[in-house]
């Protein structure tokens, strides 16, 4: 086995996986898996720059992760950065900071590369399962973008669009003074729906969404919706991994998230404090994807781009 460390830095969160990987058997054994909400993409949609305070939050998490990687003695490390750092004019500040702390240069990957890694991480362990029809449609709902990938043992088509839970929230629900609509107005929800629909229009030009037989949903918005649907009192990744959530339940929860207040959402322990204000937008992305594809259920995966990054260096 090879001991690897994978870091995924997105718009809303930064995550670390240290694992022992055996490419011959396809076994990936977690040693440490953690997530920190840093909101790196704070304000990027409006300013085109990474905010100083967002960079410092991210660097603080990197210092913590550097200690964990050293403790476990990982042989190989890969740091992948996605939507927010792709869009930022000052991304060189981000690159230098990460290099100084972790000793590895962050790779600001393209949407296509992100899609490939997400697909690998989500589907590698599904191969050969009789209850999972192919082709898969893997949908990775991030903070700044959402990736759509159709494939079976290989990727057939992929597209990344700038529709994510943080981007939609900041664009439509945040006022000039920084306050978030609580709850959103019907007009604001409709504006988000229109943005998502435009993104799906772009996706369908390249990716055959309706050809897929199994919808696999990834990332925090999807796993949080699953935790709520399962009625969990605390976040339980084992219960969430490969849970099947019906369209009806997703629609019901989306309606509640859009009409509830910040305080009402915050009462649910499975909603991370860093997701309380953005989960309604993320759930709406999932709901519209299911409506466009006609999917009756979504298979929720806890394994995603982070696992794909680990396999890429194993």
C-alpha positions in Angstrom: 0.0 0.0 0.0 1.0 3.6 -0.6 0.2 6.2 2.1 -1.2 9.3 0.4 -2.6 12.7 1.5 -5.2 14.4 -0.6 -6.4 18.0 -0.1 -9.5 19.4 -1.9 -9.9 23.2 -1.5 -13.2 24.4 -2.8 -15.3 27.6 -2.6 -16.9 26.8 0.7 -14.7 24.1 2.4 -11.2 22.6 2.5 -10.9 18.9 3.1 -8.1 16.4 3.9 -7.9 12.7 3.4 -4.9 10.7 4.5 -5.3 7.0 3.4 -3.5 3.8 2.6 -4.2 2.9 -1.0 -3.7 -0.4 -2.9 -4.2 0.2 -6.6 -4.2 -3.6 -7.3 -7.1 -4.4 -5.0 -8.9 -1.1 -5.3 -8.8 -0.7 -1.5 -8.6 2.7 0.1 -8.3 2.7 3.9 -9.0 6.0 5.6 -6.6 7.1 8.3 -7.9 10.6 8.7 -10.7 12.4 6.9 -11.7 15.9 7.9 -13.4 19.1 6.7 -13.2 22.8 7.6 -15.5 25.5 6.4 -13.2 28.4 5.3 -15.5 30.1 2.7 -12.5 30.8 0.4 -14.9 32.0 -2.3 -16.3 34.8 -0.1 -17.1 37.7 -2.4 -15.2 36.2 -5.5 -18.4 36.3 -7.7 -18.6 40.1 -7.2 -15.0 41.2 -6.8 -13.0 38.6 -8.8 -10.5 38.4 -5.9 -9.9 36.2 -2.9 -10.6 38.3 0.3 -7.6 38.6 2.8 -9.7 37.2 5.6 -10.8 34.2 3.5 -7.1 33.5 2.6 -6.1 33.6 6.3 -8.9 31.2 7.2 -7.7 28.8 4.5 -4.1 29.1 5.5 -5.0 28.4 9.1 -6.7 25.1 8.0 -3.6 24.3 5.9 -1.4 24.6 9.0 -3.6 22.1 10.8 -3.5 19.8 7.9 0.2 20.0 7.5 0.6 18.7 11.1 -1.8 15.8 10.4 0.1 14.8 7.2 3.4 14.9 9.0 2.0 12.8 11.9 0.8 10.1 9.5 3.9 10.1 7.4 2.2 10.4 4.0 4.5 9.5 1.1 2.7 11.5 -1.5 0.7 14.7 -1.2 -1.6 16.4 -3.8 -3.4 19.6 -3.2 -6.2 20.4 -5.7 -8.0 23.8 -5.8 -11.3 24.3 -7.7 -13.8 27.0 -8.6 -13.0 30.0 -6.4 -9.3 29.9 -7.0 -9.9 29.4 -10.7 -11.9 32.6 -10.8 -9.7 34.8 -8.7 -7.3 37.4 -10.1 -5.0 37.1 -7.1 -4.8 33.4 -7.0 -1.0 33.7 -7.0 -1.2 34.8 -3.3 -3.1 31.7 -2.6 -0.6 29.5 -4.4 2.4 31.0 -2.5 0.7 30.7 0.8 -0.2 27.0 0.4 3.3 26.2 -0.9 4.9 27.9 2.1 2.8 25.9 4.6 2.5 22.5 3.0 5.5 22.3 0.7 3.4 21.4 -2.3 2.0 23.7 -4.9 -1.8 23.7 -5.2 -3.0 22.7 -8.6 -5.8 25.0 -9.8 -7.5 22.4 -12.0 -10.0 22.9 -14.8 -13.7 22.0 -14.5 -13.1 19.0 -16.7 -10.3 17.7 -14.5 -12.5 18.3 -11.4 -15.3 16.2 -13.1 -12.9 13.3 -13.8 -11.6 13.2 -10.3 -15.1 13.4 -8.8 -16.3 10.6 -11.0 -13.4 8.3 -10.1 -13.9 8.9 -6.4 -17.6 8.3 -6.5 -17.9 5.3 -8.8 -14.7 3.2 -8.3 -16.3 1.2 -5.5 -19.7 0.8 -7.4 -18.2 -1.2 -10.3 -19.9 -4.5 -10.7 -22.8 -3.9 -8.2 -26.0 -5.4 -9.5 -28.2 -2.8 -7.8 -26.4 0.1 -9.6 -27.3 0.4 -13.3 -24.9 2.2 -15.6 -24.3 4.7 -17.0 -24.0 6.8 -13.9 -24.7 10.5 -13.8 -22.4 11.9 -11.1 -23.4 15.4 -9.9 -20.9 17.2 -7.6 -22.7 20.3 -6.1 -19.9 22.6 -4.8 -19.8 26.1 -3.5 -18.9 27.8 -6.7 -19.6 25.3 -9.4 -21.4 22.0 -10.1 -19.8 19.2 -12.1 -21.9 16.8 -14.2 -20.3 13.6 -15.4 -21.8 10.7 -17.3 -20.0 7.4 -17.6 -19.6 3.8 -16.6 -16.1 2.5 -16.1 -14.8 5.5 -18.1 -16.1 9.0 -18.5 -18.3 9.6 -21.5 -19.0 13.3 -21.1 -18.5 16.0 -18.5 -19.3 19.7 -17.9 -18.7 22.1 -15.1 -21.0 25.2 -14.7 -20.8 28.1 -12.3 -23.8 27.1 -10.3 -23.0 26.4 -6.7 -24.6 26.9 -3.3 -22.3 29.8 -2.2 -22.3 31.5 -5.6 -26.1 31.3 -5.9 -26.6 32.6 -2.3 -24.2 35.5 -2.6 -25.6 36.5 -6.0 -29.2 36.5 -5.1 -29.7 36.4 -1.3 -27.0 38.7 0.1 -27.7 42.4 0.4 -25.1 45.1 -0.1 -24.6 45.4 3.7 -23.8 41.7 3.8 -27.0 40.5 5.4 -28.7 37.3 4.0 -32.4 37.2 3.3 -34.1 35.3 6.1 -36.0 33.5 4.6 -35.6 34.2 0.9 -38.4 35.8 -1.0 -40.3 34.0 -3.8 -38.7 36.4 -6.3 -35.2 35.5 -5.0 -35.9 31.8 -5.2 -37.2 32.2 -8.8 -34.0 34.1 -9.7 -31.9 31.2 -8.4 -34.0 28.7 -10.3 -33.4 30.7 -13.5 -29.7 30.7 -12.9 -29.6 26.9 -12.3 -31.8 26.4 -15.4 -29.4 28.3 -17.5 -26.6 26.2 -16.2 -28.5 23.0 -17.0 -29.1 24.3 -20.5 -25.4 24.5 -21.0 -24.8 21.1 -19.6 -27.3 19.4 -21.8 -25.5 20.7 -24.9 -22.6 18.3 -24.0 -23.7 15.8 -21.4 -26.6 13.3 -22.1 -28.2 13.8 -18.7 -31.3 11.7 -19.4 -29.2 8.7 -20.7 -28.0 7.9 -17.2 -29.6 5.1 -15.2 -28.2 6.0 -11.8 -27.9 9.5 -10.3 -25.0 9.8 -7.8 -24.9 13.0 -5.7 -21.8 14.3 -4.1 -20.6 17.0 -1.7 -21.9 18.8 1.4 -25.2 20.0 0.0 -26.3 16.5 -1.0 -25.0 14.8 2.1 -26.7 17.4 4.3 -30.0 16.8 2.5 -29.5 13.1 3.0 -28.9 13.5 6.7 -32.1 15.5 7.1 -34.0 13.0 5.0 -32.8 10.1 7.2 -33.8 12.0 10.3 -30.3 11.7 11.8 -29.7 13.4 15.2 -26.0 13.8 14.4 -24.0 13.5 11.2 -23.2 9.8 10.5 -21.2 9.3 7.3 -21.7 5.5 7.4 -25.5 5.9 7.4 -25.4 8.5 4.6 -23.0 6.7 2.3 -25.0 5.1 -0.5 -28.3 6.1 1.0 -31.1 6.4 -1.6 -33.2 9.6 -1.2 -36.4 9.9 -3.2 -37.2 13.0 -5.3 -40.3 13.5 -3.2 -38.2 13.8 0.0 -35.7 16.1 -1.7 -38.6 18.4 -2.9 -40.1 18.4 0.6 -36.8 19.4 2.3 -36.0 22.0 -0.4 -39.4 23.7 0.2 -38.7 23.7 4.0 -35.2 25.0 3.7 -36.4 27.9 1.4 -39.1 28.9 3.8 -37.3 28.5 7.1 -35.2 31.1 9.0 -31.5 30.9 9.8 -32.3 30.1 13.4 -34.7 27.3 12.5 -32.1 25.7 10.2 -29.3 26.1 12.7 -31.3 24.0 15.2 -30.6 20.9 13.2 -27.2 19.5 14.3 -26.6 17.8 10.9 -26.4 21.2 9.2 -22.9 22.4 9.7 -22.9 26.1 10.9 -21.0 27.0 7.7 -23.8 25.6 5.6 -26.8 27.1 7.3 -27.1 30.1 5.0 -26.2 28.2 1.7 -28.0 24.9 2.1 -31.3 26.1 0.6 -29.5 27.0 -2.7 -27.6 23.7 -2.7 -30.8 21.7 -2.2 -32.5 23.6 -5.0 -29.7 22.6 -7.4 -30.2 19.0 -6.5 -34.0 19.2 -6.8 -33.8 20.8 -10.3 -31.2 18.2 -11.5 -33.7 15.5 -10.5 -36.5 17.2 -12.3 -34.5 17.7 -15.5 -33.3 14.1 -15.5 -36.5 12.5 -14.3 -34.5 10.7 -11.5 -36.8 9.1 -8.9 -34.0 9.0 -6.4 -30.4 10.0 -5.8 -27.7 7.7 -4.5 -25.7 9.7 -2.0 -21.9 9.2 -1.9 -19.5 10.3 0.8 -16.7 9.4 -1.6 -16.0 12.1 -4.1 -13.2 14.3 -5.6 -11.1 13.8 -2.4 -11.0 10.0 -3.0 -10.3 10.7 -6.7 -7.3 12.8 -5.8 -6.0 10.1 -3.5 -6.3 7.5 -6.3 -4.6 9.8 -8.7 -1.4 9.7 -6.7 -1.6 6.1 -5.3 
